[in-house]
């Protein structure tokens, strides 16, 4: 499963990545809203773990933009 973790606290993002990779998931990290949207243009993710309080564009706006693009990725 391809998972995008969007978390601005880098320590927490690494903990999530390690745990998910131990379960054999492919994990990409983004530390702000614009980076998450940029990654999503190039890759179709099966799941997005999305923090709400993000720099640049908050998590709610990121989710709205995903939905505007009609990406069926669950959050």
C-alpha positions as CSV (number, residue, x, y, z in Angstrom):
1,X,0.0,0.0,0.0
2,X,1.3,3.5,-0.9
3,X,0.8,5.9,2.0
4,X,1.4,9.6,2.2
5,X,2.2,10.9,5.7
6,X,1.7,14.6,6.0
7,X,3.1,15.7,9.4
8,X,5.1,18.9,10.2
9,X,6.7,17.4,13.3
10,X,9.6,15.6,11.7
11,X,10.1,13.3,14.7
12,X,6.5,12.1,14.6
13,X,6.6,11.7,10.8
14,X,9.7,9.4,11.2
15,X,8.0,7.3,13.9
16,X,4.9,6.9,11.6
17,X,7.1,6.1,8.6
18,X,9.1,3.4,10.5
19,X,5.9,1.7,11.9
20,X,4.2,1.7,8.5
21,X,7.4,0.4,6.7
22,X,7.7,-2.4,9.2
23,X,4.3,-3.5,8.0
24,X,5.6,-3.4,4.4
25,X,3.9,-0.2,3.2
26,X,5.6,2.2,0.9
27,X,5.7,5.6,2.7
28,X,6.2,9.1,1.4
29,X,6.6,12.1,3.7
30,X,5.5,15.7,3.3
31,X,6.1,18.3,6.0
32,X,3.7,21.0,4.8
33,X,0.5,21.3,2.7
34,X,2.2,22.5,-0.6
35,X,4.6,19.6,-0.5
36,X,1.7,17.1,0.0
37,X,-0.1,18.5,-3.0
38,X,3.0,18.4,-5.1
39,X,3.7,14.7,-4.2
40,X,0.1,13.8,-4.9
41,X,0.4,15.2,-8.5
42,X,3.0,12.6,-9.3
43,X,1.8,9.6,-7.3
44,X,-1.5,8.0,-6.6
45,X,-1.7,7.1,-2.9
46,X,-3.9,4.4,-1.4
47,X,-4.1,6.4,1.9
48,X,-3.2,9.8,3.3
49,X,-2.4,10.4,7.0
50,X,-2.9,14.1,7.2
51,X,-2.2,16.5,10.1
52,X,-4.7,19.4,10.3
53,X,-2.3,22.0,11.6
54,X,0.3,22.4,8.8
55,X,2.4,25.2,7.5
56,X,1.6,26.7,4.1
57,X,-1.8,25.1,3.6
58,X,-3.6,23.5,6.4
59,X,-4.8,19.9,6.3
60,X,-8.4,20.7,5.7
61,X,-7.5,22.8,2.6
62,X,-5.2,19.9,1.4
63,X,-8.1,17.4,1.8
64,X,-10.4,19.8,-0.1
65,X,-8.0,20.1,-3.0
66,X,-7.5,16.4,-3.2
67,X,-11.3,16.0,-3.4
68,X,-11.5,18.8,-6.1
69,X,-9.2,16.7,-8.2
70,X,-11.6,13.8,-7.7
71,X,-8.9,11.7,-6.1
72,X,-10.6,8.8,-4.3
73,X,-7.8,8.6,-1.7
74,X,-9.1,8.0,1.8
75,X,-7.9,10.3,4.6
